[in-house]
Amino acid sequence: MSSTAEPISAFGAYNIGKQSKRLQKLTKKGNSLNKTIGGKIKKKIARAPIPVYSQKKNEASDRKSAKGVRAKSLKKNNKMTNKRVNLKPHIKEYKAGNSMISGPSLNKKKQKKKLKSPLKPLEQEEKNNFEEGYNEEYMCVQNVSSPKDEQDITVVLPRDNLTNKQNAASATKVALTNGATKNKLLKTKEVSMGAIKKSPASVKSKKKSTSNVSDALPKVTKTTSVKFEPLSSQSNVIRMNSITEGKRTFEWLLNPVKVEDFFAKYWESKSCFIKRRQSNYFSHLISFEAIDQMLLQNHLEFTKNIDVTSYKNGERETLNPEGRALPPTIWDHYGQGCSIRLLNPQAFLPNLYTLNSTLQEYFHCLVGANAYLTPPNSQGFAPHYDDIEAFVLQIEGRKRWKLYKPRQPEEILPRFSSRNFSQEEIGKPIFEEVLQPGDILYFPRGIIHQAKTEPGYHSLHLTLSVYQKQSYADLLEKMVPLMLEKAIYNNPDLRRGLPLQCWHLAGIAHSSHGSKERTSLEKKVKQLLNKCMNSVDLTDVMDSAFDQLAKKYHREALPPEILDTEKLRTVYGSRSRTNEHGECLCDYEIEERTNVRLLRANILRLVEEEGKMRIYYYSDNSKLFCEYEPTFIEIKDTQAASVEVLIKSYPEYVSVSQLPMEQTEEKIDLTQALWERGLLMFEKPFN
């Protein structure tokens, strides 16, 4: 293998470019960079309590923020300076011993040498960078001024949207800025747990500046840049855990809100508004120009790929022409005040595809996306609620969002989307904010919402959708028929005929029948239902129901994005040729000593149905939603245990010799069948 650094992902390239430009600016300042990186501002400080104050005051305070410095780069003597490497998972696996990859011919000494050379010098450096990106230490700063181009983040935590309690009209705002003032760094002794002390610099700046409410409000400040890569570099791909990468990407999406805090406080219960003054945070995902090019370079059709909508005088209309959607037609409708909705744009936009295909591994469900382009002072959709957990990413322009609580209990966490509501039906909003580029808004399914562009501003936003029909109700819909099927098979009482007189005792026309015979019939039915519940092994039925529910994911999921490093180890990088006799020669060979693992944690699902063992997988899926029928392969019962070993050992590698089958030829045949379908990856490049 060449010592040249391997190419990185689109996300990595985008953020590395931004980081390089920032570092060039900071390097010109000479000693100021060293002071910022090595000064007292970097010391860990006890977390101060986050202040809570009114929205009106915070709107003023958002105009001022602290000057910032980006995260410290890797050392110059490191060959991998241009890449941010997440070594923690890699190092942890080696320390753990890797019991599953100890095949008969695995050279452990080579592994140890590899660990000493590129990993050990970088371990402490990566640990520092990792902690800066995720485990920020906060400190409260008062009267901090900042230049106009300052980038900060404000987290707005709205009121409880799913309860009838009357909440005070307040919100918690956390301004996440970078850690230097305009003139000099703040000293750590100026921060205390219970109070916020004024520094001399802050007092002077207050006298010079005009009176502003924001000058008197404390802010929570972070010492590093908020922009970081949502994906690990490709140098770690062979050790990468796709679920961990999905979580890392979700952390980038929510930054600075912690994933654990998000699920504990907001998931399926409250909306969460994260306000950033970093307009390019999502700009690499989609843009007005990217949409124009997408229309020219691909065959997109109205209704299938694009909707033209309008909402005027309380009426929502879809104005789709027929046929292909070309730019002149789209922009003509847009110029007339119509909104443009792009369905599943991830099929045509590489960076958005990377984002969604990575997140789906974490959520174990389709992560869908729609893009909405709306002209100034316009609205494209009537108030309604959806059956998905929604994440609104503002890309360009400004849009005012209004959220409303569910009108009645049965609309909380609904399983189906609503009809269009009139303004009179939805009452007063519980949340109203203007989203600007870089902002993100989350709200649960069942929250009624509507949005309109601000005068003089167009809007382009993405809505990411997750967890559609992934509730306990959906599980029980799969589970109850299985329980009934097994109970009927095992219990003769359930197979006995109904009494002759039952037709005159039950039904709509006989619902008011109060005879003893009807009471006796109701009692009998309840007894049989109890028998269904008690006579079936709940564990077996639950496992089967989860497998059936998982098949939905493998039907809907995006195919995996294959990185360059993975192509060297998977069928996607294999090349065949012919010899002088015209025989096909492959460039790979699977042996008993070959080490393999699943390409992704959720790439396949082992299911028992119709008396057969089947493997469902999504590697052959289309980027378009459910374009193909579900794909599966049938295997022998004796091979199921080997598939289970591959599933449970991920992300570790397993030697082919370790698969629990008697014949070596069987082990190789199964491994080859899975590898040739893109489900497995070699530990070492095959060529």
ChimeraX attribute file (.defattr): number of C-alpha atoms within 10 A of each C-alpha:
attribute: neighborCount
match mode: 1-to-1
recipient: residues
	/A:1	4
	/A:2	5
	/A:3	6
	/A:4	8
	/A:5	13
	/A:6	14
	/A:7	15
	/A:8	21
	/A:9	17
	/A:10	17
	/A:11	20
	/A:12	20
	/A:13	16
	/A:14	14
	/A:15	18
	/A:16	18
	/A:17	12
	/A:18	12
	/A:19	19
	/A:20	13
	/A:21	10
	/A:22	14
	/A:23	17
	/A:24	10
	/A:25	11
	/A:26	17
	/A:27	12
	/A:28	10
	/A:29	10
	/A:30	10
	/A:31	10
	/A:32	15
	/A:33	18
	/A:34	13
	/A:35	14
	/A:36	22
	/A:37	17
	/A:38	12
	/A:39	14
	/A:40	14
	/A:41	19
	/A:42	17
	/A:43	12
	/A:44	12
	/A:45	17
	/A:46	12
	/A:47	15
	/A:48	17
	/A:49	14
	/A:50	15
	/A:51	13
	/A:52	13
	/A:53	15
	/A:54	13
	/A:55	15
	/A:56	12
	/A:57	14
	/A:58	24
	/A:59	12
	/A:60	14
	/A:61	21
	/A:62	20
	/A:63	15
	/A:64	21
	/A:65	32
	/A:66	27
	/A:67	24
	/A:68	24
	/A:69	21
	/A:70	20
	/A:71	22
	/A:72	19
	/A:73	16
	/A:74	18
	/A:75	12
	/A:76	9
	/A:77	7
	/A:78	11
	/A:79	13
	/A:80	17
	/A:81	13
	/A:82	18
	/A:83	22
	/A:84	23
	/A:85	24
	/A:86	21
	/A:87	23
	/A:88	15
	/A:89	13
	/A:90	17
	/A:91	15
	/A:92	11
	/A:93	14
	/A:94	13
	/A:95	8
	/A:96	8
	/A:97	10
	/A:98	14
	/A:99	13
	/A:100	17
	/A:101	21
	/A:102	18
	/A:103	19
	/A:104	13
	/A:105	12
	/A:106	14
	/A:107	10
	/A:108	12
	/A:109	9
	/A:110	9
	/A:111	11
	/A:112	11
	/A:113	11
	/A:114	12
	/A:115	15
	/A:116	10
	/A:117	10
	/A:118	13
	/A:119	17
	/A:120	13
	/A:121	13
	/A:122	18
	/A:123	15
	/A:124	13
	/A:125	16
	/A:126	19
	/A:127	15
	/A:128	14
	/A:129	20
	/A:130	19
	/A:131	11
	/A:132	19
	/A:133	21
	/A:134	17
	/A:135	12
	/A:136	17
	/A:137	19
	/A:138	20
	/A:139	26
	/A:140	24
	/A:141	23
	/A:142	23
	/A:143	26
	/A:144	26
	/A:145	22
	/A:146	20
	/A:147	13
	/A:148	10
	/A:149	9
	/A:150	17
	/A:151	21
	/A:152	24
	/A:153	24
	/A:154	22
	/A:155	23
	/A:156	21
	/A:157	19
	/A:158	20
	/A:159	21
	/A:160	19
	/A:161	26
	/A:162	22
	/A:163	14
	/A:164	11
	/A:165	9
	/A:166	8
	/A:167	12
	/A:168	8
	/A:169	13
	/A:170	16
	/A:171	17
	/A:172	18
	/A:173	27
	/A:174	25
	/A:175	28
	/A:176	27
	/A:177	28
	/A:178	25
	/A:179	25
	/A:180	23
	/A:181	20
	/A:182	15
	/A:183	13
	/A:184	12
	/A:185	17
	/A:186	21
	/A:187	12
	/A:188	14
	/A:189	10
	/A:190	15
	/A:191	21
	/A:192	16
	/A:193	12
	/A:194	8
	/A:195	11
	/A:196	16
	/A:197	15
	/A:198	14
	/A:199	17
	/A:200	11
	/A:201	16
	/A:202	19
	/A:203	14
	/A:204	11
	/A:205	16
	/A:206	18
	/A:207	9
	/A:208	8
	/A:209	11
	/A:210	9
	/A:211	10
	/A:212	15
	/A:213	13
	/A:214	21
	/A:215	23
	/A:216	14
	/A:217	19
	/A:218	23
	/A:219	30
	/A:220	22
	/A:221	25
	/A:222	26
	/A:223	27
	/A:224	25
	/A:225	20
	/A:226	26
	/A:227	18
	/A:228	24
	/A:229	22
	/A:230	20
	/A:231	25
	/A:232	22
	/A:233	21
	/A:234	23
	/A:235	19
	/A:236	16
	/A:237	15
	/A:238	20
	/A:239	18
	/A:240	23
	/A:241	19
	/A:242	23
	/A:243	20
	/A:244	18
	/A:245	18
	/A:246	23
	/A:247	20
	/A:248	20
	/A:249	22
	/A:250	20
	/A:251	19
	/A:252	22
	/A:253	20
	/A:254	20
	/A:255	21
	/A:256	22
	/A:257	16
	/A:258	15
	/A:259	16
	/A:260	9
	/A:261	10
	/A:262	14
	/A:263	11
	/A:264	11
	/A:265	14
	/A:266	18
	/A:267	16
	/A:268	20
	/A:269	21
	/A:270	21
	/A:271	25
	/A:272	24
	/A:273	23
	/A:274	24
	/A:275	26
	/A:276	26
	/A:277	22
	/A:278	19
	/A:279	16
	/A:280	14
	/A:281	21
	/A:282	21
	/A:283	15
	/A:284	17
	/A:285	20
	/A:286	21
	/A:287	17
	/A:288	13
	/A:289	8
	/A:290	14
	/A:291	18
	/A:292	15
	/A:293	12
	/A:294	17
	/A:295	18
	/A:296	13
	/A:297	11
	/A:298	12
	/A:299	12
	/A:300	19
	/A:301	17
	/A:302	20
	/A:303	19
	/A:304	12
	/A:305	17
	/A:306	22
	/A:307	22
	/A:308	21
	/A:309	21
	/A:310	23
	/A:311	19
	/A:312	14
	/A:313	5
	/A:314	13
	/A:315	13
	/A:316	17
	/A:317	15
	/A:318	15
	/A:319	15
	/A:320	17
	/A:321	14
	/A:322	9
	/A:323	12
	/A:324	17
	/A:325	21
	/A:326	18
	/A:327	15
	/A:328	11
	/A:329	12
	/A:330	21
	/A:331	14
	/A:332	11
	/A:333	19
	/A:334	19
	/A:335	13
	/A:336	10
	/A:337	20
	/A:338	27
	/A:339	28
	/A:340	23
	/A:341	23
	/A:342	22
	/A:343	21
	/A:344	22
	/A:345	23
	/A:346	25
	/A:347	15
	/A:348	18
	/A:349	16
	/A:350	15
	/A:351	17
	/A:352	22
	/A:353	24
	/A:354	20
	/A:355	22
	/A:356	23
	/A:357	23
	/A:358	27
	/A:359	25
	/A:360	24
	/A:361	24
	/A:362	20
	/A:363	15
	/A:364	19
	/A:365	24
	/A:366	23
	/A:367	25
	/A:368	26
	/A:369	22
	/A:370	18
	/A:371	24
	/A:372	19
	/A:373	25
	/A:374	29
	/A:375	25
	/A:376	22
	/A:377	16
	/A:378	22
	/A:379	23
	/A:380	26
	/A:381	21
	/A:382	22
	/A:383	23
	/A:384	19
	/A:385	26
	/A:386	22
	/A:387	20
	/A:388	25
	/A:389	20
	/A:390	22
	/A:391	22
	/A:392	20
	/A:393	26
	/A:394	27
	/A:395	29
	/A:396	23
	/A:397	21
	/A:398	25
	/A:399	27
	/A:400	16
	/A:401	17
	/A:402	18
	/A:403	23
	/A:404	22
	/A:405	24
	/A:406	21
	/A:407	15
	/A:408	9
	/A:409	12
	/A:410	9
	/A:411	19
	/A:412	19
	/A:413	21
	/A:414	21
	/A:415	18
	/A:416	15
	/A:417	14
	/A:418	15
	/A:419	11
	/A:420	15
	/A:421	17
	/A:422	13
	/A:423	12
	/A:424	7
	/A:425	9
	/A:426	17
	/A:427	11
	/A:428	12
	/A:429	15
	/A:430	16
	/A:431	19
	/A:432	15
	/A:433	15
	/A:434	16
	/A:435	28
	/A:436	23
	/A:437	24
	/A:438	21
	/A:439	27
	/A:440	25
	/A:441	21
	/A:442	21
	/A:443	24
	/A:444	25
	/A:445	27
	/A:446	30
	/A:447	29
	/A:448	25
	/A:449	22
	/A:450	19
	/A:451	21
	/A:452	22
	/A:453	24
	/A:454	19
	/A:455	12
	/A:456	10
	/A:457	15
	/A:458	18
	/A:459	26
	/A:460	25
	/A:461	28
	/A:462	24
	/A:463	19
	/A:464	19
	/A:465	21
	/A:466	23
	/A:467	18
	/A:468	19
	/A:469	17
	/A:470	17
	/A:471	13
	/A:472	10
	/A:473	11
	/A:474	15
	/A:475	18
	/A:476	16
	/A:477	13
	/A:478	19
	/A:479	22
	/A:480	16
	/A:481	13
	/A:482	18
	/A:483	23
	/A:484	19
	/A:485	12
	/A:486	16
	/A:487	23
	/A:488	17
	/A:489	11
	/A:490	14
	/A:491	14
	/A:492	9
	/A:493	11
	/A:494	17
	/A:495	11
	/A:496	8
	/A:497	7
	/A:498	10
	/A:499	8
	/A:500	8
	/A:501	10
	/A:502	12
	/A:503	10
	/A:504	13
	/A:505	21
	/A:506	15
	/A:507	11
	/A:508	8
	/A:509	9
	/A:510	12
	/A:511	11
	/A:512	11
	/A:513	15
	/A:514	10
	/A:515	9
	/A:516	10
	/A:517	14
	/A:518	19
	/A:519	12
	/A:520	10
	/A:521	16
	/A:522	13
	/A:523	11
	/A:524	11
	/A:525	12
	/A:526	11
	/A:527	11
	/A:528	15
	/A:529	13
	/A:530	10
	/A:531	17
	/A:532	20
	/A:533	14
	/A:534	12
	/A:535	15
	/A:536	18
	/A:537	12
	/A:538	12
	/A:539	9
	/A:540	12
	/A:541	19
	/A:542	18
	/A:543	13
	/A:544	17
	/A:545	21
	/A:546	16
	/A:547	19
	/A:548	18
	/A:549	19
	/A:550	21
	/A:551	21
	/A:552	17
	/A:553	21
	/A:554	27
	/A:555	23
	/A:556	23
	/A:557	28
	/A:558	29
	/A:559	18
	/A:560	23
	/A:561	14
	/A:562	14
	/A:563	14
	/A:564	16
	/A:565	18
	/A:566	21
	/A:567	16
	/A:568	18
	/A:569	23
	/A:570	25
	/A:571	20
	/A:572	16
	/A:573	16
	/A:574	15
	/A:575	11
	/A:576	9
	/A:577	10
	/A:578	10
	/A:579	8
	/A:580	6
	/A:581	6
	/A:582	8
	/A:583	9
	/A:584	11
	/A:585	11
	/A:586	12
	/A:587	12
	/A:588	15
	/A:589	10
	/A:590	17
	/A:591	16
	/A:592	18
	/A:593	16
	/A:594	23
	/A:595	24
	/A:596	25
	/A:597	26
	/A:598	25
	/A:599	26
	/A:600	21
	/A:601	22
	/A:602	22
	/A:603	22
	/A:604	23
	/A:605	22
	/A:606	21
	/A:607	21
	/A:608	16
	/A:609	11
	/A:610	7
	/A:611	7
	/A:612	11
	/A:613	19
	/A:614	21
	/A:615	19
	/A:616	23
	/A:617	25
	/A:618	24
	/A:619	20
	/A:620	19
	/A:621	21
	/A:622	17
	/A:623	20
	/A:624	18
	/A:625	16
	/A:626	15
	/A:627	11
	/A:628	13
	/A:629	10
	/A:630	17
	/A:631	16
	/A:632	19
	/A:633	13
	/A:634	14
	/A:635	15
	/A:636	11
	/A:637	13
	/A:638	13
	/A:639	16
	/A:640	19
	/A:641	14
	/A:642	18
	/A:643	21
	/A:644	14
	/A:645	16
	/A:646	22
	/A:647	20
	/A:648	11
	/A:649	17
	/A:650	21
	/A:651	22
	/A:652	22
	/A:653	24
	/A:654	26
	/A:655	23
	/A:656	25
	/A:657	21
	/A:658	19
	/A:659	23
	/A:660	17
	/A:661	16
	/A:662	10
	/A:663	10
	/A:664	15
	/A:665	12
	/A:666	14
	/A:667	21
	/A:668	18
	/A:669	12
	/A:670	17
	/A:671	24
	/A:672	17
	/A:673	13
	/A:674	18
	/A:675	22
	/A:676	14
	/A:677	15
	/A:678	21
	/A:679	24
	/A:680	22
	/A:681	25
	/A:682	24
	/A:683	21
	/A:684	14
	/A:685	15
	/A:686	18
	/A:687	12
